Amino acid sequence: MIIEDRILNLGRDLVKKKIIDLKENGLKTEPAFAKILNLKGNPYNELLKLEKLDDIEIMNLLESRY
């Protein structure tokens, strides 16, 4: 998904490390992103909803989580 790439680029090393750690522990990609972003519901659908956000909104979402 394009949104995953945007989140990784905007979140930099901290987000990348958290995603890698979760994936190494058996979580699939979309559920890992949903977990670090504290998204509720179906991870695939919730990530798709984030596609409409601009970079500033994504940064705000990331900053609210860390």
C-alpha positions in Angstrom: 0.0 0.0 0.0 1.2 3.5 -0.7 0.1 4.7 2.7 2.5 2.3 4.3 5.4 3.8 2.4 4.3 7.3 3.3 4.1 6.4 7.0 7.5 4.8 6.9 9.1 7.8 5.2 7.4 10.3 7.6 8.0 8.2 10.7 11.6 7.5 9.9 13.7 5.1 11.9 11.5 4.8 15.0 8.4 3.7 13.0 10.5 1.4 10.8 12.1 -0.3 13.8 8.7 -0.8 15.5 7.3 -2.3 12.3 10.3 -4.6 11.8 10.1 -5.8 15.4 6.4 -6.6 15.1 6.9 -8.4 11.8 9.8 -10.4 13.3 7.4 -11.5 16.0 4.9 -12.8 13.5 2.5 -9.9 12.8 1.7 -9.3 9.2 2.4 -5.9 7.6 -1.0 -4.2 7.8 -1.8 -5.4 11.4 1.7 -4.2 12.4 0.9 -0.7 11.1 -2.5 -0.8 12.7 -1.0 -1.7 16.0 1.6 1.1 16.1 -1.0 3.6 15.0 -3.6 2.3 17.4 -6.1 1.7 14.7 -9.3 -0.1 15.6 -11.2 -2.5 13.3 -10.0 -4.2 10.2 -6.3 -3.1 9.7 -6.6 -3.2 5.9 -9.7 -1.0 5.8 -8.4 1.4 8.4 -5.1 1.9 6.6 -7.0 2.6 3.3 -8.9 5.3 5.1 -5.5 7.0 5.9 -4.7 7.3 2.1 -6.7 10.5 1.9 -4.6 12.2 4.6 -1.9 14.7 3.6 1.6 14.4 5.0 1.0 16.9 7.8 -2.0 14.9 9.0 0.0 11.7 8.9 2.8 13.4 10.9 0.2 14.6 13.4 -1.1 11.1 13.7 2.4 9.7 14.3 3.2 12.4 16.8 0.1 11.6 18.8 1.3 8.0 19.1 4.9 8.8 20.2 
